[in-house]
């Protein structure tokens, strides 16, 4: 039985004050979220603060990105080992905003995935199609290509120690959620693909859905057989909204 994981991706949002308030609100309500695993992914600079505030709690934290490099002359980069130093459990890799706005391709994403794992972080590998790709009927091909780059570099077993997030680009920040069945179809496709390579990995890996998840639609999404939780953007910036989603998974 896979546990439900709800992770908040705060993106480029927050201030010292709002981070303190948000974490205090999440901590206060986390115990009521049943068996749901909860994580938050703040902007890098707030990770030390979040690690202090969440130490000893059941809420985990992670980063929104990670360098593919370990150290050296890579101005502006943050390594997986640095994130590990501040207690990160997760690192998001290949978010569609990184892919689209910063031209990060499948191979680069796979190297970030590898770097995260090497330092003991759990990568949250984001995959998903654009609206154009969905309309062309190539959703499965796109998702498969994104997964294959990681499998080629790291092997199928590596996905058993990772989290996958299916985030259709057209549903991100648009208020337009994939229907539970639309999401389930892609999640089932991902799991079947992995099962074709290694059944144990497919059974184990948590596959999250992301894209306009809210308290009002989380329960029906999480009730689908292959949806093991959510990666939450906008609604993770408000403690009550985020906790309502966490509860839907409990
Ligand atoms: P929204 O929940 O704001 O649609 O964002 C989803 C997302 O991109 C999470 O990584």
Boltz pocket constraint, residues with backbone or C-beta under 6 A from the ligand:
constraints:
  - pocket:
      binder: B
      contacts: [[A, 9], [A, 95], [A, 167], [A, 171], [A, 172], [A, 173], [A, 174], [A, 175], [A, 210], [A, 211], [A, 212], [A, 213], [A, 231], [A, 232], [A, 233], [A, 234], [A, 235]]
      max_distance: 6.0
